[in-house]
Amino acid sequence: MSQAMVADIGRSLGMKEIGIYYYNSSQESASSKASRFDGMNAALAHGDIVIFQTPIWHSVSFEKEYLQCIKRYNIKLAIFIHDVLPLMFEGNYYLMSQVIENYNMADVLIVPSQAMVDVLRENGLTVKKIIIQHMWDHTIPLSEEEPRFSQTVNFSGSPKRFSFIEDWKSNILLQIFTDEADQVDLSGANLQLNGWKSGTELLSQLARNGGFGLVWNQRDGRDYYQLNASYKLSTYLAAGLPVFVPTTLSNKEIIVKNGLGFAISSLDDIPAILESLTEETYTRMVQKVKEFRMLLNQGYFTKKVLVDTIHALFRSEDEVDLP
């Protein structure tokens, strides 16, 4: 979804898409793969700019071969990191050195956060020109419904993955968006099931529920939300909801400084905040979210990243605002 959105926004800036389709490439011969790459690169000319979104959900070696192929065109290469699989899944950490090797082919790297840059540097990243993404856009048509003041928390996610859902005993109502509720025991929890929704249907239901959106991770140790940009966060904001986010969230400063919600260190912080929150204060927060979400709906975070990337590719390091 996010890669398609970036491609759409890129087209609005005059960029063209190179289609990389998923198929079982593990058994493909070298000659067949070379022919496939030639077809993918039919419109690519020497000296072009390529912004490569990763991961592409093929193997790391497939990515390496394709990057090596397009580098032969003497292109300027930017790699747009959506997720780093060795950091997402501990079982994939053995791939880190190979992933870093691929990243180091780039002239410019687009990275979700400074924290992610720091971790990649610790693992051997050498690319000097870095653009920080900060936040995902959300270009699905917005809900016109005004969120209502309510002691309600909305969360989109699987109870099997986020076990705090089963343990939710608070007097604050938790609205869950999932299609897996029948696979876990949710009896005794103060929650309401909404089923799985997406697109405008999800935004409309979130707005009707009112209250707040919740971004929360279940992992122990280093929280991946410290490193990546949460698409879920942008979904709540696009629906017009203020949010609760962990104090470790990579872009929590955007939320706090713009008055879009609260940064919390524990889910136990939520009841006290809501109990002291007035309708007047909530209405002011909703208005701030309404103004801010225009940036997300019009794709301005992505547009800025893409334009900044073009500048970084053609300007000296001294002129690029490097993190």
VOBA-1610 file (N, C-alpha, C; in pm, whole numbers, padded with zeros to 5 digits, always signed):
BEGIN
Met+00082-00120+00000Met+00000+00000+00000Met+00086+00126+00000Ser+00184+00132+00090Ser+00266+00253+00100Ser+00354+00271-00024Gln+00404+00160-00081Gln+00487+00172-00201Gln+00404+00222-00319Ala+00281+00175-00331Ala+00193+00222-00438Ala+00162+00370-00420Met+00142+00413-00295Met+00115+00554-00269Met+00234+00640-00309Val+00355+00598-00273Val+00475+00673-00311Val+00486+00682-00463Ala+00457+00572-00532Ala+00462+00572-00678Ala+00361+00670-00736Asp+00241+00673-00680Asp+00138+00767-00727Asp+00183+00911-00706Ile+00239+00940-00590Ile+00285+01076-00561Ile+00403+01110-00652Gly+00490+01014-00676Gly+00602+01036-00767Gly+00554+01071-00907Arg+00450+01002-00954Arg+00395+01032-01086Arg+00343+01175-01093Ser+00285+01223-00982Ser+00236+01361-00980Ser+00349+01462-00993Leu+00472+01418-00964Leu+00590+01503-00978Leu+00665+01477-01108Gly+00604+01398-01197Gly+00664+01372-01327Gly+00752+01249-01333Met+00750+01166-01230Met+00832+01045-01229Met+00758+00930-01297Lys+00832+00831-01345Lys+00776+00713-01408Lys+00806+00591-01322Glu+00717+00494-01327Glu+00731+00375-01242Glu+00800+00261-01316Ile+00892+00196-01247Ile+00948+00068-01292Ile+00877-00041-01214Gly+00800-00122-01281Gly+00722-00224-01212Gly+00807-00343-01173Ile+00806-00376-01043Ile+00875-00497-00994Ile+00767-00585-00932Tyr+00731-00690-01000Tyr+00620-00772-00957Tyr+00669-00892-00876Tyr+00585-00933-00782Tyr+00624-01047-00700Tyr+00594-01177-00773Tyr+00688-01266-00772Tyr+00672-01401-00824Tyr+00777-01486-00754Asn+00772-01616-00771Asn+00871-01704-00709Asn+01000-01700-00791Ser+01092-01616-00748Ser+01216-01596-00823Ser+01328-01688-00776Ser+01302-01769-00674Ser+01410-01847-00613Ser+01469-01951-00708Gln+01388-02001-00802Gln+01435-02105-00894Gln+01463-02051-01034Glu+01459-01920-01050Glu+01475-01861-01183Glu+01621-01866-01226Ser+01645-01901-01351Ser+01781-01908-01402Ser+01838-01768-01420Ala+01969-01759-01426Ala+02035-01630-01443Ala+01997-01564-01574Ser+01987-01643-01681Ser+01953-01586-01812Ser+01809-01535-01815Ser+01719-01610-01751Ser+01579-01567-01743Ser+01566-01439-01662Lys+01641-01432-01553Lys+01636-01313-01468Lys+01694-01192-01543Ala+01801-01212-01617Ala+01861-01103-01694Ala+01763-01050-01798Ser+01690-01141-01863Ser+01589-01099-01961Ser+01476-01022-01893Arg+01438-01069-01774Arg+01333-00999-01699Arg+01379-00858-01663Phe+01502-00844-01615Phe+01555-00713-01580Phe+01558-00621-01701Asp+01595-00675-01817Asp+01598-00593-01939Asp+01459-00539-01970Gly+01358-00622-01952Gly+01221-00577-01975Gly+01178-00470-01876Met+01212-00490-01750Met+01178-00391-01647Met+01244-00257-01675Asn+01365-00262-01733Asn+01444-00141-01754Asn+01430-00083-01894Ala+01326-00125-01966Ala+01312-00085-02106Ala+01311+00067-02123Ala+01253+00138-02027Ala+01243+00284-02039Ala+01357+00357-01968Leu+01450+00281-01908Leu+01559+00342-01832Leu+01671+00385-01926Ala+01717+00509-01909Ala+01824+00562-01994Ala+01946+00594-01909His+02061+00597-01973His+02185+00630-01902His+02173+00770-01841Gly+02215+00781-01714Gly+02212+00909-01645Gly+02081+00940-01576Asp+01983+00849-01583Asp+01855+00872-01516Asp+01871+00869-01364Ile+01766+00917-01296Ile+01754+00904-01151Ile+01661+00787-01122Val+01700+00700-01029Val+01613+00591-00985Val+01596+00601-00834Ile+01470+00603-00790Ile+01439+00595-00647Ile+01381+00456-00623Phe+01458+00374-00555Phe+01427+00232-00539Phe+01366+00210-00401Gln+01239+00165-00398Gln+01171+00140-00271Gln+01200-00003-00226Thr+01234-00016-00100Thr+01267-00147-00045Thr+01205-00164+00093Pro+01166-00288+00131Pro+01190-00414+00062Pro+01092-00437-00053Ile+01132-00519-00149Ile+01046-00551-00263Ile+00986-00691-00248Trp+01016-00757-00134Trp+00960-00888-00100Trp+01008-00999-00193His+01121-00974-00259His+01201-01081-00318His+01319-01102-00223Ser+01408-01192-00256Ser+01523-01218-00171Ser+01619-01099-00173Val+01704-01092-00071Val+01805-00986-00065Val+01900-00998-00184Ser+01929-01120-00226Ser+02019-01139-00340Ser+01954-01091-00470Phe+01822-01106-00481Phe+01749-01054-00598Phe+01764-00902-00604Glu+01743-00837-00489Glu+01760-00691-00483Glu+01902-00652-00525Lys+02000-00726-00475Lys+02139-00694-00507Lys+02164-00704-00657Glu+02117-00812-00717Glu+02138-00831-00861Glu+02070-00720-00941Tyr+01949-00681-00898Tyr+01879-00576-00973Tyr+01949-00441-00957Leu+01992-00409-00837Leu+02063-00283-00815Leu+02193-00280-00895Gln+02265-00391-00898Gln+02387-00397-00978Gln+02356-00377-01126Cys+02244-00430-01169Cys+02202-00417-01309Cys+02176-00271-01346Ile+02099-00200-01264Ile+02065-00062-01300Ile+02183+00032-01279Lys+02276-00003-01191Lys+02395+00081-01171Lys+02480+00086-01298Arg+02468-00015-01383Arg+02544-00016-01509Arg+02498+00096-01604Tyr+02381+00151-01576Tyr+02329+00260-01660Tyr+02386+00396-01618Asn+02480+00396-01525Asn+02539+00520-01475Asn+02432+00614-01420Ile+02339+00555-01347Ile+02228+00632-01289Ile+02270+00698-01159Lys+02186+00789-01112Lys+02194+00837-00975Lys+02088+00760-00897Leu+02131+00694-00789Leu+02045+00600-00718Leu+02013+00648-00578Ala+01883+00655-00549Ala+01836+00676-00412Ala+01758+00552-00369Ile+01782+00505-00250Ile+01708+00391-00196Ile+01617+00442-00085Phe+01487+00413-00099Phe+01384+00457-00005Phe+01350+00337+00083Ile+01396+00342+00207Ile+01374+00231+00300Ile+01238+00244+00367His+01151+00147+00344His+01023+00141+00414His+01039+00061+00544Asp+01100-00054+00532Asp+01126-00139+00648Asp+01259-00210+00629Val+01322-00242+00741Val+01447-00319+00739Val+01416-00456+00797Leu+01405-00555+00711Leu+01358-00687+00754Leu+01442-00749+00865Pro+01576-00736+00865Pro+01653-00794+00975Pro+01624-00728+01110Leu+01569-00607+01109Leu+01532-00540+01234Leu+01386-00567+01270Met+01304-00595+01171Met+01164-00628+01197Met+01150-00765+01261Phe+01227-00860+01210Phe+01214-00999+01253Phe+01351-01052+01296Glu+01363-01089+01422Glu+01492-01132+01475Glu+01549-01250+01397Gly+01462-01336+01345Gly+01508-01451+01270Gly+01576-01415+01139Asn+01558-01289+01095Asn+01620-01245+00970Asn+01746-01162+00993Tyr+01790-01152+01119Tyr+01903-01063+01146Tyr+02031-01108+01076Tyr+02040-01236+01045Tyr+02160-01286+00976Tyr+02176-01222+00838Leu+02070-01159+00788Leu+02075-01095+00656Leu+02126-00952+00662Met+02153-00901+00783Met+02184-00759+00797Met+02302-00715+00712Ser+02410-00790+00712Ser+02528-00748+00636Ser+02498-00740+00487Gln+02416-00832+00437Gln+02378-00829+00295Gln+02289-00710+00264Val+02197-00680+00356Val+02108-00565+00337Val+02188-00435+00336Ile+02282-00423+00430Ile+02367-00304+00435Ile+02449-00290+00307Glu+02498-00401+00256Glu+02574-00399+00130Glu+02488-00341+00017Asn+02361-00378+00014Asn+02270-00322-00087Asn+02250-00172-00066Tyr+02225-00132+00060Tyr+02205+00011+00089Tyr+02326+00094+00048Asn+02444+00039+00067Asn+02567+00114+00039Asn+02589+00140-00110Met+02507+00081-00196Met+02513+00113-00338Met+02449+00248-00369Ala+02373+00303-00275Ala+02296+00424-00301Ala+02382+00550-00294Asp+02343+00650-00372Asp+02402+00783-00361Asp+02332+00861-00250Val+02203+00835-00233Val+02122+00896-00126Val+02034+00788-00066Leu+02016+00793+00065Leu+01931+00697+00134Leu+01817+00772+00203Ile+01695+00727+00180Ile+01577+00781+00249Ile+01544+00685+00362Val+01544+00736+00485Val+01534+00652+00604Val+01420+00705+00693Pro+01343+00617+00759Pro+01231+00663+00839Pro+01267+00760+00951Ser+01381+00738+01018Ser+01413+00818+01136Ser+01563+00825+01157Gln+01605+00922+01240Gln+01746+00932+01276Gln+01789+00810+01357Ala+01698+00758+01441Ala+01731+00639+01518Ala+01763+00521+01427Met+01690+00510+01317Met+01719+00404+01220Met+01855+00426+01155Val+01887+00551+01121Val+02018+00583+01064Val+02128+00536+01159Asp+02113+00567+01287Asp+02215+00531+01385Asp+02238+00380+01390Val+02130+00303+01388Val+02142+00157+01392Val+02210+00105+01266Leu+02172+00160+01151Leu+02233+00117+01026Leu+02382+00152+01022Arg+02417+00269+01076Arg+02560+00306+01082Arg+02636+00206+01169Glu+02576+00165+01282Glu+02641+00067+01370Glu+02668-00064+01297Asn+02589-00089+01193Asn+02602-00215+01119Asn+02675-00200+00987Gly+02740-00084+00967Gly+02827-00071+00850Gly+02780+00020+00739Leu+02671+00093+00758Leu+02624+00185+00654Leu+02726+00296+00631Thr+02757+00323+00504Thr+02856+00426+00471Thr+02800+00540+00387Val+02676+00530+00342Val+02616+00637+00260Val+02613+00766+00341Lys+02662+00874+00283Lys+02671+01001+00356Lys+02546+01087+00344Lys+02483+01084+00228Lys+02366+01170+00207Lys+02240+01095+00251Ile+02178+01146+00358Ile+02061+01082+00418Ile+01945+01182+00421Ile+01828+01136+00381Ile+01705+01213+00393Ile+01615+01141+00494Ile+01567+01214+00595Ile+01479+01155+00696Ile+01334+01173+00652Gln+01260+01064+00652Gln+01120+01066+00608Gln+01028+01129+00713His+01040+01091+00836His+00964+01139+00952His+00824+01077+00963Met+00743+01081+00856Met+00604+01036+00871Met+00547+00991+00737Trp+00457+00893+00744Trp+00386+00849+00625Trp+00269+00941+00595Asp+00244+00960+00467Asp+00122+01027+00424Asp+00007+00927+00426His-00114+00980+00405His-00234+00895+00399His-00329+00962+00301Thr-00320+00923+00175Thr-00388+00996+00068Thr-00527+00943+00035Ile-00577+00848+00113Ile-00715+00801+00095Ile-00810+00916+00129Pro-00920+00934+00052Pro-01015+01043+00082Pro-01056+01044+00228Leu-01058+01163+00287Leu-01079+01177+00429Leu-01226+01168+00467Ser-01250+01125+00589Ser-01385+01126+00644Ser-01423+01269+00680Glu-01547+01304+00648Glu-01596+01438+00683Glu-01659+01440+00822Glu-01667+01324+00886Glu-01728+01318+01018Glu-01633+01374+01123Glu-01690+01449+01215Glu-01612+01509+01323Glu-01605+01412+01440Pro-01486+01371+01483Pro-01476+01281+01598Pro-01541+01342+01721Arg-01610+01260+01796Arg-01679+01308+01915Arg-01593+01286+02039Phe-01616+01370+02137Phe-01547+01357+02265Phe-01595+01231+02334Ser-01504+01140+02361Ser-01541+01011+02419Ser-01420+00950+02488Gln-01445+00884+02600Gln-01338+00811+02668Gln-01322+00674+02602Thr-01275+00681+02479Thr-01261+00563+02393Thr-01123+00561+02332Val-01066+00442+02321Val-00937+00425+02254Val-00957+00327+02138Asn-00910+00364+02019Asn-00922+00280+01900Asn-00787+00217+01868Phe-00790+00088+01835Phe-00666+00020+01800Phe-00691-00076+01685Ser-00608-00066+01582Ser-00615-00156+01468Ser-00501-00256+01477Gly-00536-00384+01499Gly-00431-00484+01513Gly-00485-00616+01563Ser-00406-00718+01547Ser-00445-00854+01581Ser-00425-00883+01730Pro-00527-00936+01799Pro-00508-00976+01939Pro-00401-01083+01955Lys-00376-01163+01852Lys-00271-01265+01862Lys-00133-01203+01863Arg-00117-01092+01795Arg+00013-01025+01791Arg+00029-00928+01907Phe-00079-00860+01944Phe-00073-00759+02051Phe-00150-00812+02171Ser-00080-00882+02260Ser-00146-00952+02369Ser-00206-00859+02473Phe-00168-00730+02471Phe-00228-00638+02568Phe-00379-00627+02548Ile-00428-00661+02428Ile-00571-00653+02401Ile-00647-00748+02493Glu-00599-00871+02505Glu-00664-00970+02592Glu-00661-00927+02738Asp-00559-00851+02775Asp-00541-00812+02914Asp-00604-00677+02947Trp-00677-00619+02853Trp-00733-00485+02871Trp-00848-00491+02972Lys-00824-00445+03094Lys-00926-00447+03199Lys-00967-00305+03241Ser-00919-00206+03171Ser-00946-00067+03205Ser-01094-00035+03191Asn-01138+00070+03261Asn-01274+00118+03242Asn-01288+00200+03114Ile-01177+00223+03045Ile-01177+00291+02916Ile-01209+00190+02807Leu-01308+00220+02723Leu-01347+00129+02616Leu-01239+00122+02508Leu-01201-00001+02471Leu-01105-00023+02364Leu-01180-00075+02242Gln-01177+00003+02134Gln-01240-00036+02007Gln-01134-00105+01921Ile-01159-00232+01886Ile-01061-00312+01814Ile-01105-00332+01669Phe-01010-00314+01578Phe-01033-00342+01436Phe-00948-00462+01397Thr-01012-00578+01382Thr-00940-00701+01352Thr-01035-00803+01294Asp-00981-00899+01219Asp-01062-01010+01169Asp-01024-01140+01239Glu-00951-01130+01351Glu-00901-01249+01420Glu-00955-01261+01562Ala-01061-01187+01594Ala-01109-01184+01732Ala-01161-01320+01779Asp-01209-01402+01685Asp-01265-01531+01725Asp-01158-01634+01757Gln-01031-01597+01739Gln-00922-01692+01762Gln-00856-01675+01899Val-00904-01579+01978Val-00848-01556+02111Val-00961-01535+02210Asp-00929-01548+02337Asp-01027-01529+02444Asp-01028-01383+02487Leu-01134-01313+02447Leu-01145-01171+02482Leu-01252-01148+02588Ser-01301-01254+02649Ser-01403-01239+02751Ser-01345-01167+02872Gly-01422-01077+02927Gly-01378-01003+03044Gly-01306-00875+03012Ala-01266-00857+02888Ala-01198-00733+02849Ala-01301-00628+02810Asn-01273-00502+02844Asn-01366-00393+02814Asn-01338-00342+02673Leu-01391-00415+02576Leu-01364-00376+02438Leu-01483-00406+02348Gln-01479-00344+02233Gln-01582-00363+02131Gln-01514-00397+02000Leu-01565-00499+01931Leu-01504-00545+01807Leu-01571-00478+01687Asn-01489-00426+01598Asn-01540-00359+01479Asn-01516-00439+01351Gly-01445-00551+01360Gly-01410-00623+01239Gly-01298-00551+01165Trp-01249-00615+01060Trp-01141-00553+00982Trp-01199-00458+00879Lys-01148-00336+00875Lys-01191-00237+00777Lys-01068-00170+00718Ser-01084-00114+00601Ser-00972-00044+00537Ser-01025+00075+00459Gly-00935+00159+00411Gly-00972+00272+00326Gly-01067+00369+00393Thr-01158+00423+00315Thr-01251+00524+00366Thr-01345+00465+00471Glu-01375+00335+00460Glu-01462+00271+00560Glu-01396+00274+00698Leu-01267+00247+00703Leu-01195+00251+00830Leu-01191+00393+00886Leu-01160+00491+00801Leu-01153+00630+00848Leu-01287+00676+00903Ser-01395+00640+00834Ser-01529+00682+00878Ser-01565+00619+01012Gln-01533+00489+01029Gln-01567+00422+01155Gln-01484+00477+01270Leu-01358+00505+01246Leu-01274+00566+01350Leu-01331+00699+01394Ala-01372+00781+01297Ala-01428+00912+01330Ala-01558+00897+01408Arg-01641+00800+01370Arg-01768+00778+01441Arg-01742+00732+01585Asn-01641+00649+01604Asn-01609+00602+01739Asn-01562+00717+01827Gly-01488+00811+01768Gly-01436+00923+01845Gly-01325+00881+01939Gly-01292+00969+02032Gly-01185+00939+02127Gly-01048+00951+02063Phe-00963+00852+02087Phe-00823+00856+02045Phe-00785+00731+01965Gly-00682+00745+01883Gly-00617+00630+01822Gly-00498+00590+01908Leu-00462+00462+01904Leu-00351+00412+01985Leu-00246+00346+01896Val-00122+00391+01911Val-00007+00323+01850Val+00069+00256+01964Trp+00083+00124+01956Trp+00150+00053+02065Trp+00212-00074+02011Asn+00328-00108+02061Asn+00396-00229+02017Asn+00402-00328+02131Gln+00416-00455+02097Gln+00414-00559+02198Gln+00553-00616+02226Arg+00650-00580+02145Arg+00781-00643+02154Arg+00858-00599+02277Asp+00934-00692+02331Asp+01029-00658+02437Asp+01160-00617+02372Gly+01251-00564+02452Gly+01380-00521+02397Gly+01362-00397+02313Arg+01445-00384+02209Arg+01437-00265+02126Arg+01305-00267+02048Asp+01230-00160+02063Asp+01100-00146+02001Asp+01120-00100+01857Tyr+01063-00174+01761Tyr+01079-00136+01620Tyr+01018+00001+01593Tyr+00917+00040+01673Tyr+00857+00172+01657Tyr+00956+00284+01690Gln+01065+00252+01759Gln+01170+00352+01782Gln+01241+00387+01652Leu+01230+00298+01555Leu+01311+00311+01433Leu+01229+00346+01310Asn+01111+00286+01296Asn+01038+00303+01170Asn+00935+00415+01180Ala+00866+00440+01070Ala+00754+00535+01069Ala+00626+00453+01064Ser+00538+00472+01160Ser+00417+00390+01171Ser+00309+00440+01075Tyr+00267+00352+00983Tyr+00157+00387+00892Tyr+00026+00395+00970Lys+00016+00316+01076Lys-00104+00318+01160Lys-00127+00456+01221Leu-00019+00522+01261Leu-00029+00656+01317Leu-00095+00751+01218Ser-00052+00747+01094Ser-00108+00836+00992Ser-00254+00804+00965Thr-00292+00678+00978Thr-00432+00639+00958Thr-00521+00705+01062Tyr-00482+00701+01188Tyr-00561+00764+01293Tyr-00573+00915+01269Leu-00462+00978+01236Leu-00464+01122+01214Leu-00550+01157+01093Ala-00544+01075+00989Ala-00626+01099+00870Ala-00775+01089+00903Ala-00809+01006+01002Ala-00948+00994+01046Ala-00990+01111+01134Gly-00895+01195+01171Gly-00926+01311+01254Gly-00908+01287+01402Leu-00853+01170+01440Leu-00840+01137+01582Leu-00707+01184+01639Pro-00708+01246+01757Pro-00584+01261+01833Pro-00534+01122+01872Val-00410+01114+01917Val-00350+00981+01937Val-00276+00969+02070Phe-00267+00845+02116Phe-00172+00806+02220Phe-00059+00731+02151Val+00064+00772+02178Val+00181+00706+02119Val+00282+00677+02228Pro+00367+00576+02210Pro+00471+00549+02310Pro+00576+00659+02310Thr+00635+00684+02425Thr+00740+00785+02434Thr+00861+00747+02351Thr+00871+00620+02312Thr+00983+00573+02231Thr+00958+00586+02081Leu+00840+00628+02040Leu+00808+00636+01897Leu+00904+00730+01826Ser+00949+00690+01708Ser+01052+00766+01637Ser+01010+00909+01609Asn+00881+00931+01582Asn+00835+01067+01548Asn+00739+01124+01652Lys+00756+01082+01776Lys+00665+01131+01882Lys+00674+01281+01901Glu+00790+01343+01868Glu+00803+01488+01883Glu+00707+01562+01791Ile+00680+01507+01674Ile+00581+01569+01584Ile+00445+01571+01650Ile+00410+01462+01717Ile+00280+01453+01784Ile+00272+01552+01899Val+00373+01554+01983Val+00370+01638+02103Val+00378+01786+02067Lys+00472+01823+01981Lys+00492+01965+01949Lys+00377+02026+01872Asn+00303+01943+01798Asn+00190+01994+01721Asn+00056+01974+01791Gly+00060+01925+01915Gly-00063+01911+01993Gly-00159+01808+01936Leu-00105+01699+01879Leu-00188+01599+01812Leu-00222+01481+01902Gly-00173+01483+02026Gly-00200+01372+02115Gly-00104+01369+02232Phe-00093+01252+02294Phe-00011+01235+02414Phe+00092+01124+02393Ala+00214+01147+02441Ala+00316+01043+02445Ala+00313+00980+02583Ile+00299+00847+02589Ile+00284+00777+02717Ile+00391+00669+02729Ser+00431+00641+02852Ser+00530+00536+02876Ser+00465+00403+02910Ser+00335+00405+02942Ser+00264+00283+02978Ser+00117+00299+02941Leu+00052+00188+02906Leu-00092+00192+02881Leu-00169+00232+03006Asp-00108+00213+03122Asp-00173+00251+03247Asp-00185+00402+03261Asp-00115+00479+03176Asp-00125+00625+03182Asp-00255+00676+03121Ile-00320+00595+03038Ile-00435+00643+02961Ile-00554+00683+03048Pro-00599+00601+03144Pro-00718+00638+03221Pro-00707+00773+03290Ala-00594+00801+03353Ala-00579+00928+03424Ala-00584+01046+03327Ile-00524+01030+03210Ile-00527+01139+03110Ile-00669+01165+03064Leu-00743+01059+03033Leu-00879+01077+02983Leu-00974+01128+03091Glu-00953+01085+03213Glu-01042+01129+03320Glu-01027+01278+03349Ser-00909+01333+03324Ser-00888+01476+03348Ser-00907+01561+03223Leu-00931+01498+03109Leu-00943+01570+02982Leu-01082+01631+02970Thr-01088+01759+02937Thr-01217+01826+02917Thr-01258+01820+02770Glu-01386+01835+02745Glu-01434+01836+02607Glu-01375+01953+02530Glu-01356+02066+02597Glu-01297+02183+02531Glu-01154+02153+02484Thr-01076+02090+02571Thr-00938+02055+02534Thr-00937+01954+02420Tyr-01025+01856+02426Tyr-01033+01755+02320Tyr-01069+01820+02187Thr-01164+01913+02189Thr-01206+01980+02066Thr-01091+02059+02004Arg-01009+02121+02088Arg-00892+02193+02036Arg-00793+02096+01971Met-00775+01980+02032Met-00684+01881+01974Met-00737+01831+01840Val-00867+01807+01832Val-00927+01762+01707Val-00906+01866+01597Gln-00917+01994+01632Gln-00896+02099+01534Gln-00751+02100+01485Lys-00658+02079+01576Lys-00516+02074+01536Lys-00490+01955+01444Val-00551+01841+01476Val-00537+01723+01390Val-00596+01751+01252Lys-00712+01817+01251Lys-00779+01848+01124Lys-00690+01932+01034Glu-00620+02028+01093Glu-00530+02113+01014Glu-00407+02035+00969Phe-00351+01955+01058Phe-00228+01882+01028Phe-00250+01774+00922Arg-00366+01709+00926Arg-00387+01595+00836Arg-00393+01636+00690Met-00410+01765+00662Met-00404+01812+00523Met-00269+01777+00462Leu-00162+01786+00542Leu-00029+01749+00493Leu-00026+01603+00449Leu-00091+01517+00528Leu-00092+01374+00498Leu-00179+01343+00377Asn-00297+01404+00373Asn-00391+01375+00266Asn-00341+01421+00129Gln-00265+01530+00127Gln-00213+01582+00001Gln-00074+01527-00033Gly-00023+01439+00052Gly+00104+01373+00023Gly+00227+01461+00039Tyr+00219+01562+00126Tyr+00328+01659+00133Tyr+00454+01604+00200Phe+00441+01509+00291Phe+00563+01450+00349Phe+00641+01375+00242Thr+00570+01296+00161Thr+00637+01221+00055Thr+00690+01314-00053Lys+00610+01414-00091Lys+00657+01510-00192Lys+00786+01577-00146Lys+00789+01617-00019Lys+00909+01683+00033Lys+01028+01588+00030Val+01007+01463+00071Val+01116+01365+00070Val+01170+01346-00072Leu+01080+01333-00169Leu+01123+01309-00307Leu+01197+01430-00364Val+01145+01550-00338Val+01211+01671-00388Val+01346+01690-00319Asp+01350+01670-00187Asp+01478+01681-00114Asp+01579+01579-00165Thr+01531+01462-00202Thr+01620+01358-00255Thr+01682+01401-00388Ile+01602+01459-00475Ile+01654+01507-00604Ile+01762+01613-00579His+01736+01705-00488His+01836+01807-00454His+01964+01742-00402Ala+01947+01645-00312Ala+02065+01581-00252Ala+02148+01507-00356Leu+02084+01452-00457Leu+02156+01378-00560Leu+02247+01469-00643Phe+02206+01595-00658Phe+02279+01685-00748Phe+02360+01792-00676Arg+02349+01800-00544Arg+02420+01905-00471Arg+02529+01844-00383Ser+02624+01926-00347Ser+02736+01877-00266Ser+02690+01845-00125Glu+02769+01763-00057Glu+02734+01725+00080Glu+02726+01847+00171Asp+02805+01950+00144Asp+02806+02069+00228Asp+02673+02143+00221Glu+02598+02124+00111Glu+02471+02194+00095Glu+02352+02110+00138Val+02375+01983+00165Val+02266+01894+00205Val+02260+01890+00357Asp+02138+01905+00410Asp+02119+01903+00555Asp+02129+01759+00604Leu+02251+01716+00633Leu+02274+01577+00670Leu+02250+01554+00818Pro+02181+01443+00854Pro+02161+01412+00996Pro+02289+01360+01059
//
